[in-house]
Amino acid sequence: MKTKIVALFLISTFILTSGFGCKLPSSQTKKAMEPITLEYWRVFDDSDAFEEIIADYNARHSFITINYKKLLFEEYEEELINALAEDRGPDIFSIQNTWIPDYQNKISAMPPQTTLVFPVTKGTLKKEVVPELRSVKSLTLKDLKEKFVDVVYDDVVLEEDGNKSIYGLPLSIDTLAMYYNKDLLNNAGIVEAPEYWNKAFQQAVKKLTKQNSLGSIIQSGVALGGAENIERSADILSLLMMQNGAVMADEKNRITFHSMPKNLNHHPGLGALEFYTDFSNPGKEVYCWTSNMINSLDMFIQGKLAIMFGYAYHMPIIKARAPKLNFEVAKMPQIENNPIINYPNYWVEVVSTKSKYQNEAW
């Protein structure tokens, strides 16, 4: 009987001290579980676009709250710079891919690894979730090259003190595309959207452009040749220059598109500029654009522009304002027998150097 009492006492002691695997977290884990809030600033996307992502993050790291804030594009950069200067800026924010070099001293490089508390299921007889501090390796330069399109590596990898690091990552990438009015092309006897910047393209523009008795353009074949009244005109011209062989910048990020590359016997940048401005030159066959015309997006929505170049974000604007407009989207025209070159436009998610929680933010 005494033996049985001792055995029961030992079992009882084991149960009381073991807690069935409910081991108390270490002081280091407790500190890592202290509640914090991450401020996240972006443009364009409403908070509902990130509900699932944030919920998934919170399921693994319940002690971290993420406040998502959408700002107007027109006010975004000024507000962001002011907030960072006044130490009230966000922990995570978005910047356009072309802004990255200018923000290098304001954003942190991706660390080799991040360490956070994760809920880990343990136990054999009785499974239960316990908090555990774990380190997760970050994306490497090799991973970046293999998993993202080439332009991302070129944009987000910066060098400091001889070391290359990743300074941000995109959630998506957009490129210029050709929007075209199917009805206008059909009426002009054009079966397919042009694939190349060639004579056929120029003839199509000529067919699609109409003038009134006073010589004013009442229907334009394509939105090319202008500046302020053409959506993303600088992007379109940059793409034409690159497709024509211009080197836009050197390894030190100095502007070089106005220079003639050593391997060419012509000036690609100037040639692209001349091609572009021909569409606003009254003396040219392809004349279809003037500086006093309305914005190209508005003109396309009104059904008075056959071809417009834009990005994915133009799609919902067009559909909302002209739900009955019969239009399609095609790839950007290329130069025949030349490598295919497209123009990227995207935003990169970055972490502020002033964030107190860079580990959690990354």
N, C-alpha and C positions, 0 to 999 in steps of 0.2 A: 504493500500500500504506500509506503514511504517513497519507493522508487517512482511510482506513478505520479505522486504529488510533485516530486522534484521535476519530472519530465514535463508535467503540465505548466509548472512555474517557468521553466526555460522557454517553452513555446510561447507563453503569455508575454514574457520579456521580449522575445524576438519580434512578436507582432507589434508591441508598443513602440519599440525603438526603430523598427524598419519602416513603418508607415506604408507598407506595401509599395515601396518604390517612390514614395513622396519625399524624395531627398530635397532638403532646402537648398536654394540656389546659393552659389558662392557670393562673396561680397563684390567681386568683379562683375558677375552676372547681374546682381542687384543694381549696381551702378548703371550698367548698360540698359537696364529696363526702366530707368527713370523717364517719366513722360516728357516728350518734346514735340514741338510743332514745326513742320517744314512749310515755308511759304513758296508757292509755285506760280510764276507769272508766265502767261502766254498771250497770243493774239489769235483771232479767227475762231478757234474752237471753244464752244461753250463747255461748262463743267460736266454736262451729261456725257460728253465724249470720253471723259476720263473716269467715270463712275466705276466701271468694271476693273480698270487697272488699279485705282486707288483702293477699292474693296479687297482685291487680291493681295495687295501689299499689306493692308491692315490686318488681314487674316493671319499673316505670318508675323507681323510686327504690330501688335495691338496697342503698344505703348506710344506709337508714333501717329500723330495727327497731321494730315496734309490739307492745307488751305489753298484751294485752287482759285486763281483770279484771272479773269479775262479783261484785257485792256484794248482800247481802240487803237488800230494801227497808226493813225495819225498822231496819237499822243504817246505811243508806247516808248520809243527810244528816249525821248526827253525825260519822261517820268522815270524810266529805268535808271538813267545816268544820275539824275538828281537823287533818287532813292539810295543808290549805291554810295554816292558821295556823302549822304547824311546818315549812313549806317542804319537805314530802315528798309533796305532792299531785300529782295527774295533770296532764298537759299538756292532754288532752281529756277532758271528762266530760259527763254528761247531767244536766239538771235539768228538773223539771216546768215547763210553760208558765207556771203561776201564780207560780213562784219568781223569774222573770227580774228584775223590778225590785229585789228584795232582794239579788240577786247582781251588780248592775251594777258595783260596785267590785272584784269578784273575777274578772270575765271581760273579755276584750279584744274590742274592736270589730273587725269584719271589715276587713282592709286593702283598699285599692283594687286591689292586685294582689299576687300571690305569685311569688317567684323561686326556681326549683329547677333542679337538673341533670336533664336528660332524655336518654334514649338516642335519638340521631338518626341515621337511615340516610343516608349520603352516598356519593358516587362514582357514576361512570357505567359504566366498564369493569368495575370491581370494587366492588361495594357492600359497605359495612361500617358497623357501628354505632359512633358516636363520642359521647362525653359532651359535652353543650352546655348552657350556662346560659341558661334561657329564663324570661321573665316572662309570667304568665297573668293576665288581668283577672278580677277577682272579680265576683260577682253585684251588680248595682246595685239601688237601691230600686225602679226601674221594673221590672226583671226579677222582683223578689220579688213585686210586685203582680200581674204577668201570669202567673207560673208556680206560685204557691201560692194556697191558699184565703185569703179575706180576713182571717180571724182570725190567721193567721201574721204578717202585716204589723203588725197591731195589737199583737201580743205581743212580737215580737223586735226591732222598731225602737224604739230609745231615743234620747233627746236629751241631749247634753252640750255645754255652752258654745254653745248655739244651733245645733249641728250634729246631724243625724239620722244614725244608723249602725245597721247590722245586727249584732246581738250573738249570733246563733246560728241554726241551721237544723234543722228536724225531718226525720227519716227517714220518718215516717209520722204520720197523724193519725187518731184514733179519736173517735167520738161515742157518746153514750148511745143504747141501742137497747132494744127491748122483747122479752124472752124470754117465750114462753108455752107452757104445757103443752097440747098438742093433744088429748090424751085427756080432760082435765078440761073443755076448752071443748066438745068433742063431746058429752060426757055432759050438759052443761048446755044443749045445743041451740044453741050459739053457733057459727056457721059460719066467721066471719072474726074476726081480732083487731081490736079497736077502733082506729079511725083518729083519733078526736078525744076531747078531754076534755069530753064532753057527757052528756046524759041517758042515751043508749044505753050509754056507758061505765059510768055509775053503776049502771044496771040489770044490766049484765053482771057487775059486781063483786058485786052482791047475789045473783045466781043462783049464782055460783061460791063463795060463802062458806057454810060449814056449821058449825053449833054442836052440841055434845052436849046431853044433858038438863040438865046443870048450867049451860049458857050459855057454856061455854068454846069458843073457836074451834078446830076440829080441821082445817079446810081454809080457807085464805084466798084471796079473789079477787084481791088485789093487795097488793104490799108498798109501802104508802104510809102516812104518818101518824106514823111513829116516827123515831128517830134512830140510836142505837148499834146496834140489831139489824137495820137496813136497809142493805144495800150501797149506798154512795155516796149516802146520803140528802141530804147538803148539795148535791151536784150536781143531784139531782132537784128539790129545792126551788128552787135558783137558776134552773134551766131554766124552771120554772113561773112564777117571777117575771118573767123576761125575756120569755117568751111573752105574759104578761099586760100587758106594757108598762113594767115597772120599769126604771129606769136604775141599773145596779149600781154604777157608779163614775163620777166626773167626769174631766175631762182631766188633773187633778193626782193621779189614782189615789186619791181620797178616797171612802170608802164612802157611797153615796147611795140604796141600795135602799129605805131606810126613809122616804125623802122622797117627796112627791107631785110628779110632773112638772107644769110649768106648763100644758102643753097638754091635761091630763086633768082630769076632774072627779071622779075616784075614786082611791083609793090602791091601785095595782096590786100593790105588794109585800105589803101586808096582805091583799088579796083572795086572792093565791096561797097565803099562809100559812094562811088560813082553809080554803081548798079542801083543802090538804094534810092538815091536822089533823083534818078531818071523818072521815077513814078510821080514826082511833083514838078517835073520840068515840062512846060507847055509845048516845047519844041520836040518832044519825044513821042513816039507812037504809043508808049505805055502810060502816058499822062493820065492820072486818075485821082490825084489827091492835091488838096490845097490847104493852106494854113487856116483858112476861115471856115472850114468844114467842122461839123460837130465831132465829138469824141467817137473813135472807131467802134467802141462797144455799143454806144447809143445808136449809131448808124446801123450796126449789124442787127440789133434788136428791132429796129424800125423796118427791117427788110430792104434797106437801100445799099447794103454792102455785101458783096458776094463772098469775099474771103477775108477772114480776120485771124490773126495769130494771138494765142493766149494760153492760159494755164487751166488746170482743172478747176480752180476756184471760180473761173468765169462761167462754168456750166450751170450751177444753181442760180446764178444771177440772170442768165439768159432765160432759163426755164421759168423762173418766177415772173419775169417781166414780159415774156413773150411765149406763153404756153403753147400757142398754135404754130409757132415758127418751125418750118420744116428744115432742120439743119443736121449736119453730121460733123464728126471730128475725124481727122486723118493725121498721119505722120507729117512732120515738117518736111518741106521739099529739101532735096540735097543737090549737090553738084554731081552731074553724071561722071561715072568712072573714078570718083574720089572716095576716100574713106567716109563712112557715115558719121556725122558729128551732130550732136544735139546740145541744147543749152539747158543746164540744170537750174532750178530755182527751188530752194528748200530751206527749212529752218532746223537749227541744231539745238538740242537740249544741253545746257551747261550748268555747272555748279559755281556759285560765287566764291571768290577767295575770302570774302568776309563772313561766310556762313560759319556758325559755330558747330554745325553738324554736317560737315563735308562727307564724312564716312557714311552717314545715314542717307544723305542726299544722293550720293553716287550709287 
